[in-house]
Amino acid sequence: MLNYTFHWRPAFNALPDMLWGALVSLQIAVLSMVIGVVLAVFLALGRQSDNKFLYGFSTGWVELARNTPALFQIYMTYFGLGSFGIHLDSYVALLAGIAFNNAGYLAETFRGGLRAIPHTQTRAARSLGMTAPQAFRLIVLPQMFRIVFYPMTNQMVWALLMTSLGVTVGLNTDLTGVTQDLNVRTFRTFEFFAIAAVIYYLLAKLITLSSRLFAWRLFRY
Amino acid sequence: MIELKDVRKNFGSLEVLKGVSLSVQKGEVLSVIGGSGSGKSTMLMCINGLEPIQGGQILVDGTDVHARGTDLNKLRQKIGIVFQQWNAFPHLTVLENVMLAPRKVLGKSKREAEEIAVKQLTHVGLGEKLKVYPSKLSGGQQQRMAIARALAMSPDYMLFDEVTSALDPQLVGEVLDTLKMLSEEGMTMILVTHEIRFARDVSDRVAFFHKGLIHEIGVPEQVIGRPQKPETIDFLKSVL
């Protein structure tokens, strides 16, 4: 059983390629968060809306995103849309799938955050002559982002880890894709994936630490 | 001039205002006293359109507040309001709290808005606290900041909704001093308050609210000094 001999040298030689892949993974995670956060603000508002269509649409999105496997969501943007003649490349399909998932989870987090802000804040803003969108953007949103900041950080880590699913839709430029290619060529499965895992771990820690720093700079009150 | 004509307001089946008529002239200070739930605070919310009304009419300088075509955001620029819970914006410094509406609503430049804000904050005695966040201020200071924030819009009217009720007793004085200063400067004010002595001191007229109606109104010497109605007498006995 223990007759597997480790060969770390080829794995370490491939490290630069893997780090480039990690950069692609990080890029997808960041973009998917930016898109997800923007969509989630609208979904959270839709969830509070009296308009039946807006409420139904955003509730449907949130329910699907949170209660189906992320892998299926990415399949849908790649193969699903493909069967309707909309062909996204692997990178875009993965990004869209993760953004869809992020938006669904974040929408619920944001909804909770919004509820934590007293209605009197909006009232005070409106009494100064601000329009409803101004009051939301200038008074409510900044306070909400402070409340939801740490849950948002978790989602960012989750988004990074989800990028590894790109390999299932043919993405070979991200960390998992690069690792899988190396693995297929060399069969040093354990070594390559162990190193990839360490890189994912370090990236996740980097996200957590940098967001702490960011929060410390941002939320002085 | 602020005019209320037979104003009716209910929350569901609860009638809060049952036909209130009133007019406040430019430069006048009107204090509104009365028990909890008598409709005093609700009336203020209706005057600047924060609460809809179910009957009657409210005119501010001839503009019907609750008419369909009325631009409430525009109207609110000339009616400042300060609440019992001061509602500081916690994510902005004291200076930014006061600068925000002049910049975003009146479209002032950053420099102009800052000038206005510094002037108003100095006026209420917070000139030393410009860069501080509200959480570092006492309740009285936060309330004075809220007053400066409303004044920065250069309103023609100021509404005060029990602005000292949520304060520790030793902080009430500084806020009342600020109100007194404003009244001496000729600001038109409607003051919902439980500070009867203060009301007597600064007001041109006092209105006693009882069960959603103005029960008695007149100069302070009359309403507080020699009240006519038994309800007014009972109320004053219970609070003085």
Interface residues (C-beta under 8 A of the other chain):
Chain A: P118 T120 Q121 R123 A124 A125 R126 S127 L128 G129 M130 T131 Q134 L138 I139 P142 Q143 R146 F219 R220 Y221
Chain B: N48 L50 N73 K74 R76 Q77 G80 I81 F83 Q85 N87 F89 P90 H91 L100 A101 K104 V105 L106 Y133 P134 S135 A146 R149 A150 M153
